[in-house]
Amino acid sequence: MNLSYQPRFPANSPLKIGIVGAGEIVKYCHLPAYKMAGFTVTAICDLDVEKARKLAEEFGIDCVCKSAEELVALDCVDIVDIATPAEITPIVVEYACAKKKHVLCQKPLALSTKQASYLDSIVNESGVKGAVNHQMRYSPSINAAKDMINKGLIGALSHLEINVNVRSPWEEWEFWHKTPNYTMWGHTIHYFDTLRYLLGCTPEFIYTQATHGVGRGVGFAQLKDYSYLDFGHDIKAQIDVNHDNKCGMDDWKAGFRVEGDKGVINGINGALHNYPHGKEDEIEIYTCEDQQWKKPILEGRWFPHAFMGTMGELMLSVINDTEANNSISDGVDTIKMVEAAVKSINENRPVYLSEI
């Protein structure tokens, strides 16, 4: 089966990247992905300058800066890759826009729709291109499913589900612990964005419930959440996430299912099956016409391969003067979904996106 699922990016891009942040995600995802794609990273900064210096040495980055303000002022930086907590993002975006630099913002873009809309407005007003690092949509299995859907292989869609049952090391990510509902903003947001990507629209309403893990004191968040999403036109979806699996990795699961009137797609998110090591993504499709399962072989996984896609889409938008598929304007709708889900958890009721 001939599938188009690899992330898009320009070959031999002239655009040079400066990265704000030198944390785990930059070391294990951003920089390895950019190396695979042949992107040029010219500068990096972090509050911990020594951490930034070590990554610069490892990945051959020439400039180590002491601040984001210093980095965005460099002539050798065209795109500012912002890999910081959401609270820091507006400051760096403002610096970048003032210097007419394009921006790739880490997810979550913001912790409210109001803040996300503000970022969208200042990027648009400055005339630069902006995008959000919603990488899951460019993972091999999701992109392959998107291609199958676009080709009409399973017909009109009716039901989508995402199921994740793992043990996530939230204890290690202390920067999240003071944020209420941080597992929604830091993790489930990926699944909301992926549903939007596959369907090309936002739901009419979301009903989310969440519970705490047993005996795990890791800040102000529930470690299990379940969402029902109504997209209208007979299209429904559900997301079931458990970060508190007490069994070994053999019991971990992370996958999705898309049902249509002509067939079904099942996918496996390999990156989460034995995180952080990961395995290749998998996908299979059953069509009523063939009446058999077909399992194309995919190459790559969410981490780090999909990170080529988020930066690649931004580069293509700059080169072609178009809006990126993962633009900040597009990302505002994903933030709206998370805000609605959090409101639903707190008020124990379905929340219509028109309320946000």
N, C-alpha and C positions, 0 to 999 in steps of 0.2 A: 504494500500500500504506500503510495507516494504522498507523504505528508509534509506540509510546511510548518515547522515548529521551532526552528532555531531562532534565537533573538536577532533582530535587525540592527545593524550598525554600519556606518560608512567605512569603506576600506581606506587605509592611509589618511585618516582624518587629520586635518591641520590644527584642529582645536586642542588646546592644552588645558590640563586639569590641575586645579589646586584643591587640596582636600583639607577641610576644617574638621579636625578630630582624628585621633590615632588609637581608637579603642579596638576591641575585639572584632567588631564587624568590619572595620576597615582592614585590619590585618588578614582576616580569613576570608573575606568576601570581596570588598571593593577592589583592593589592589591585585589579588590573584585574577579576578575577572578582567580587569583592565589590561593586565599583562597578556592574558589569552587573546584579547581582541586587538592588541597592538596599540592601545591608546597611550598617549604621552602624559605622564603625571610629572609636573615640574615643581610643585611646592606642596608642603604639608605643615600644619601647625596643630598644637594641642596645648592645653594649660600645663600639662606635664611635658616640657620641652624634650626631656631625655627620651621619653617614650616615642615622640615624633622623630627624634634623631635616629633611634634604632630602626624604625620602619624605613626611614629615608635610606639608610645604609643597606638594608635588606633588599629594597626594591629599586635602588638606583635613582632616588629623587634628589635633585640638586639643591633645592632651597628648603631650609627649615626655618619657619617663622615663629615669632614669639606670640603673635596674636592674629586673629582673623582680619582685623583692620590692616595689618601689615601685609598679609597674604593677598587680599583682594586688590591692593594697590600695585601689585607686580605686573609689569608689562607681559611677562611670560605666562600669565594666567588668563584664559578665555572663559572657562567654566569653573564656578565654585561649587564643589561637591560638599554639601553641608551634612556631616555625619555626627550630629549633636542631639541632645534631648530637645524636645519641642519648645521648651521655655527659652532656649538660646536661639532658635531659628530666626525669629523676627529681626534680631539685632544683626545677624550675619547677612540676611537678605537685604536689609537696609544698606549696609556697607557695600554689598555687591552691586545693588542697583545704582547707587551713587557713582560707582565707577564703571557702569555699563557692562557689567559681567553677567553672563547667564548663570542660572542656579539650578542645581539638583538638590531638592530638600529631602532629608531622611523622613521616613514615616515614623510616627504620625506627623503629618504636616503641621498640625496644631491640636490643642486640646478643647477646641470649641469651633463651631461653624463661623462665629463672628471673627475669631482670630484668623482662620483659614481664608475667609473672604478678604480680610485686610491684606494678607500676603498676596493674594491674587490681584488685588487692585494696585498695589505698589509695583509689582512686576509688570503689569500691563501698562501702567502710566510711564514707566521708565523705558519702555520699548525693547526690553530684553526678553529672552525666552526662559520659561521656568517649567520644571517638571518635578514629580514626586517619585521617590524611590519605592514604588509599589512593585516589588520584584516578582512576587508569586505569579502574577499574571503572565510573566515571560518564562516560567519554568517549563521544561519540556512537555510534561504531561498535560498541563493546562493549555499551553499553546497548541498542542496537538488536538486536544478536545475542541478548542476554538476553531481550528481549521476544519475538523469534521462537521461541526455545527454549521459553519459558513457554507460548506459544500452540500448541505442538506442531507447528509448521510443518515441521520436519525429522525428527520422530519421536524414537525412542529414540537417545540419543547413543552413539557408539562411539569416536570419535577426535577429539582437539583438538590443534592445533599453533600455535605462535607462532614466527615467524621475523623476526629483526632483523639487518640487515647494514648498518652505518653507520660513521661515524668520530666517536666521542664525545670531546669536549675534556676528558678527565680531567686533563690538565695544569693546567687552570684551577681545578680544585676541590681545592686543596691540603689542605683540612681532612679529606679522606678518606685521604690517602696513607699514614698510619701505621696504618690499619685493615686487617688481613689480609682477603683476599677481598672488598675493598670494592665491587667491581662487582656482587657477589651481593647485598650488603646495600643498596647504593645504587640498583641498577637492575633486576637480574633479579627482585628481590622483587616488582616490579610485576606481572610475568607469573605468578608463583606466586599472588599474590593474585587476579589476574583469572581464573585457572583455577578457583580456589575459588569465586569469585563466580558464574561461569557454571554450575558443576556443583552448587554448594550443599554441597560436602563436601571433605574433605582426602584426599590419596592414602594408600594403604597403605604404599608405599615410593617412594623417589626414588633414582635413580642419576645422578650428575652428574660430568662430566669437564670440565676446563678447561685452557687453554694460554695462554702469554704472547704478546703481540704482538711483532713483530720490530722491534728497535731503538727501542722506546719505554720509557724509564725513568720510569714514573709510579707508583712506590710498590709496595706489597706486594699486588698483585692480578694475576690473569690477565685478559686482555682478550677472551677467547673462552670461552664456556661452552656446554655441551650437556647437557640433562637429559631423562631418560626417567622418566615418572611413571605409576604403576599405581594406578588408583582402584578396582580391583575391579569386579565385575559387567560384565566385558568392556569397560570404559572405560579407554582408555590416552591418554596425552598426551605431547607432546614440546615442548621449548623450545630453540631454536638461536639464540644471540646472538653477534654479532661486532661489537666496538667498534673494529676496526682495518682497516676498508675503506680501501684505498690508492687507489681510483679516485675520480673526481669524484662530485658529488651525483647525477648522472644514474643512477649505479649503486646508489645507496642504496635499501634496501628495508626496510619495516616493516609486517608484516601478520599475519593469523591465519586459520585455517580450522577450521570445526566440521563434523564429519560425523555424520549420523544415518541411520537406516534408511529415511527418507522424503525425504532431501535433503541439501544442503550449503550452508553459509554461508561466504563469503569476505569478509574485511574488510581495509581499509588504515588504518593509523595515520598520519594525515597529519602529525602534529606532528613525527615523526622523519624524514620524507622529506627535508626540507631544514632541519633544526634549526639555529638556533633560530627561524627565521622561520615554518615550518610551512605546511600547507595543510589544506583541509577533509578530514575523514574520509570514507571511502567504504565501501559495503557492497553485496553482491549475494547473491542466494539462488536456488538451483535446487531445485525440488521434483519428485519423480517423477510427481506428479499432473499438473503443468503441462508438464513436460519442456521448460522454457526458463528462461533466466536473467532475473531481474528485478533492477533496480538502483534502489532508492529513493534520492532525493537527501537527503543529511544536511546539517545546518547545524552548524558548530562543529567543534572539535577538542579534543584532550586538554588542551593548554595554550592559553589559561587556562580554557576553559569548564568543564571537569570539576571545577575547584576550587569552583564554586558548589555542586556536589553533596556534597562532603565536609562543608562547613560547613552546607549546607542540611539534610542528614540529622541532624546534631547538633542544630540548632535545632528541627527537628520532634520529636526525642526529648525535648527540654526542654519544649516547649509541650504535647505530648501525654502526657508522663510515660511514655514507652516506651523500649526499648533501641534505640539507633541501629543501622541496617543495618551501619555501619562501626564498631561499638563497639570499645572496647579489648579486651573479652572475645573478640570475633571476631578481632581483630588478633593475639591470642596464637597462634592456629593458623597464621597466615601466618609469624610469626617461627619457629615450630616447623619449618615447611617449609624455610626458609632455613638454619636450624641443621643440619637433616638433610642438605641439599645440600652444605654446607661440610664436614661430617663425611665425606660420600661422596667429595668431592674429595680430602680428606687421606688417606683410607684406601682409596681406589680400590675401592669395593664398594657395592652397594645398601644403603641405610639405611632401616629401617622407622621410621615416625614413633613407634611405640610405644617405641623406644629413647630418645627425646628427653624 
